[in-house]
Amino acid sequence: MGATRCTTLDETTGAQLLSIAARSIEVTLGLGWAAPPDPAALGPALGERRASFVTLTVDGALRGCCGSLEPLRPLALDAWRNARAAASLDRRFVPLAPAEWRAAGLEVSVLTPQVPLVVRSEAELVGQLVVGRDGLVLEWRGQRATFLPKVWEQLPGPVEFLRHLKHKAGWEPGFWAPDLRVWRYETESVSAGRVADLDGPAAS
């Protein structure tokens, strides 16, 4: 298990979070059964309302990623819900197959609260972005898109990062509007390079 930028996710909590996500996916794939986690029976970090994303990879390539931007439910339940969605509901991919599961990579990213940015131009926004740290949300007239901080690994330039995010939202590369709303956030992440390497029932 690997962990990055963890300030509230200690090793035990991170391992629990990965196990919760893995069990949810196994239930989704029909590889076992488990009830959704009971936040009251877990530590305070997993019972706190936090937003999360769950990312699946196969052979290093993205295989599914779904998540929440708002902290609407306890973290344990949010990860459970988003793991299921990443495995079966990401419209960019066919649902994950049971045969792919044991070799899949699994990552759970927990979002810090979003911070609004007041910017008047794309150049001003680019100047405020912190490469490698900031996740970004753009919203305009009901259309919203986000990139997790991990996307900086593929798009290390702020201008490129922003333009790809606008493309994801369905906008032209040069799009800007006075009423465009912008937020940034950070993530705390735990990951397993191969699900088969996880300890306990989640790797069965």
N, C-alpha and C positions, 0 to 999 in steps of 0.2 A: 504494500500500500504506500502510495506517495501522497504528500500533503504540501500545499503551497499557500502562503499568505494566511496562515491559520492563527487567528487571535482568540477565537472562542471555541474552535473545534480542536479539542485536544485529541490525542491518539485514540483514546477509547471512544470518544464521541464520533470521530471520523470513521472508525471501524464499524460502529453501529449504523452509521448513515449509509455506508456502502452495503452492509448486509441487508438493510431495509430495502434499498433500491434493487439489489440482486434478487431478493425473495419476491418482490413485486413482479419483476420480469419473468421469473420462473413460473409464477402463477399465470401470468399472461400467456406464456408459451405452452402451458399445460404440462409442465415438468414437475409439478408439485403443488401443494396447497399450503397456504398460510393466511391467517387473518391479518387485516391491516393493523399496523402498530397502535398500541394504546399509549398516547402521549403521557398520560398520568403515571404510567409504570416506568417511564424513562427519565433520564436526567433533565434538568432545566433547559439545557441547550437545545435538546430535541423537542421540548414542549413549547418553546418560544415560537411566536409567529414570525416566520422568516420566509422569504421567497427563494426559490431554488431552480436550478436547471440540471437536467440529467443528460449526459452525452454518451453515446455508444459509438465505438469504432470497431472495424474489422480490417485486419491487415494494415492498420494505420490510417485507413480512410474513414471519413465520417459515415456512420450508418444510421444515425438518428439523434435528434436533439430537440427536446421540448422542455418548457419551463414556465415559471411564473415571474412576473415583474412586481407584483404587489404581495405583501405579506398577509395573506388572507386566512392561513390556517397554521397549525403547529408544524414545525419543520419536518418532523418524522412523517406526517401525513402528506405534506407537500412533496417530499422526495418520493414517497410511495406512488402518488398519483402521477408525477412527472416521469418516473421510470417506466410505468406502463405506457404512457403516451409516447415516449421516445422509442420504445420497442414496436409499437403497433399503429400509432396514429400520425407520425410525421409524414405529411403528404408528399414529401420529396422522395420517399423510398417505399418499397414494398415492405410489409411487416417483417421483422426479424424472424428467421427460421430457427427452430430448435437446434439444428445441426451447427449453426453459427455461434451458439451461445457460449460454449466453454472457452473458445478462443477470442471472444470479444473483449475489448477494453471498455471499462466503465469509469465514468467520472461524475461526481456530484459537486456542483458549484453552488455555494450559498451567497446570496447577494447582500451587500450592505444596503442601508437605506439610500434611495435615490436622492441626489442633490441637484436642484434646478440650476441651469446655467443661463444667465442673461447675456445674450450675444446679439449683435446687430448685423453680422455678416458671416459668411463662411470663413473668411480669413481670420476673423476674431475668434471663431470657434476652434479652428485649427491651432491657433496660438495658445489656446487654453488646454488642449488635450495633452495628457501625460501618456506617452507611448509605453505600452506594456502593462499599464496599471488600470486605465479607465475602461469600463464598459460604457456604452453609449446608447441612449434611447432618443429617437427622433419621432415627433408626432405632429401631424398636420391634418386638420379637418377630419379626424376620426381614423386616419391611417397611421399606423405605428410600426416601427421596426427597431430591433436592437442587435448589437453585436456584443458578445461577451469579451472580456479582456483577452481571452485565449486567442481570439481572431488576429491579434497583433502579430502572432507567430507567422501567419500567412501574409498579412498586409502590414508591414512595419512602418510604412509612411503615413502620416496623418491625413494627407490629402487623399491618398488611395483608399485608406480605411473609410473615410467619410463618404467618398463617392460610391464605393461598393455598398455601403449601408443604404444610401439613397436608392441605389438600384434595387436592393432587396425590398425597399418600401414601394417600388414601382414608379420612382421619380427619375427624371433626367439627371445626368451627371452634374449639370450646372444649376440645378434647381435650388432656389432659395425663396423664402416668403417671410414677410415681416411677422406673421403670426405663427411661424414654425416654433415648436416648443422642444426644448432640449434638456435632458438630464444625464448625469453621469453617476456611476456606482463602481464599487470594487467587488471582487469575489474572494471567497475562501473556498479552496477546492481540495477534495480528496479523490484519489484515483487508484485503480488497479489496472495494470497493463494487460492482464489476462484474468478473466473471471475465475478460471480454473485454479488460480493461485490464491484466491481468497480462502480463509479458514472457515470451517464450519459448514452448515447446511447450504449456505448460499453458493458454494462451489460444487455441490453435488450434481 
